[in-house]
Amino acid sequence: MGWETREVWRQESLEQPGCDPRWRDRTYAQFVWVNALLSRWRTLYCRYLRPQWRTGDSRSLLDLGCGAADVPLAIQRWAAADGVTVHLTLADTEPAVMEWLRQRGVAELPGVTLAVADSGTLRASGQPFDAVICNHLLHHLRDAEVTLLLADMAAMAGQVAIANDLARSRLAWLLFAASYGLICHRSYLVPDGLTSLRRSFTAAELRPLLPPGWTLENLPLFRLVACWQAAEIGRT
């Protein structure tokens, strides 16, 4: 098939119940530096979170589909450097992710709670959060599921919700294959990354799926960022 439509039917190796646990664990570990290089979360923190948080604040953040949890832990560190305490809820529907985090002591870190749950379950619990984020989650979902997820995120977020994902592009696919294919061995990072790019959205495809109040922008390095802000924040 070409690049005109999402190939949402593709499955990633990490989604397979029989995937090699050693390769899975290496992949989780490699997520950390790939996100640091490509995902632009420092930019998003400075643009959407830091302006709302003041020195001495205590804030709560929910990460849906947390994976290796490197993104929320980085946000917690950045906020701490700005004098803000951030309590994290790290949620994922995969028990293997939670076990990987527990084995690495993430559950024992100050201000961290782990939850095996999806957005609907967490929304139904009624627990509010100042910020709700997800990273590389949208491309795993079908169109209707994306709309439901974003609605859940906005309903739980008191201030800001951010969904950061890949933008489908042939050039991104070629660059990722050429660069990371040379250095990432004995893991699922490269084949799953290439599959993710085939499953991801273009801006034209994602924009109609956004619930009211959400905005969408393209960032460099083939990023699509959907954002929701509380009305009183959006006017400032």
Secondary structure, DSSP 8 states (H G I E B T S, - for coil): --SSS--TT---GGGSTT--HHHHHHHHHHHHHHHHHHS-HHHHIIIIIGGG--TT-EEEEEEET-TT-HHHHHHHHHHHHTT-EEEEEEEES-HHHHHHHHHTTGGGSTTEEEEE--HHHHHHHT--EEEEEEES-GGGS-HHHHHHHHHHHHHHEEEEEEEEEEB--HHHHHHHHHHHTTT--SSSHHHHHHHHHHH-B-HHHHGGG--TTEEEEEETTTEEEEEEE-HHHHT-
